[in-house]
């Protein structure tokens, strides 16, 4: 029981994550100084996220194209004429 409580405590601690560092208010600081740095950081993060989304879109497109091709092949193989020919060829090969 004690192990379970410890595990739950560790999971809660991990989910909370580290506490953000508190920046003390500086009354004489310029009002846009750190804002520019934050803006640049956010722009960089958005750029990275856009690259990830584009990669995901490419991956989804490739996979859907591959699956579409595969479905087309399966549909062609189960057409009555193609299926009958394949069964006939198989029976001939097996000597039935």
Residue pairs with C-beta under 8 A, 6 or more apart in sequence:
23 34
76 82
77 83
77 86
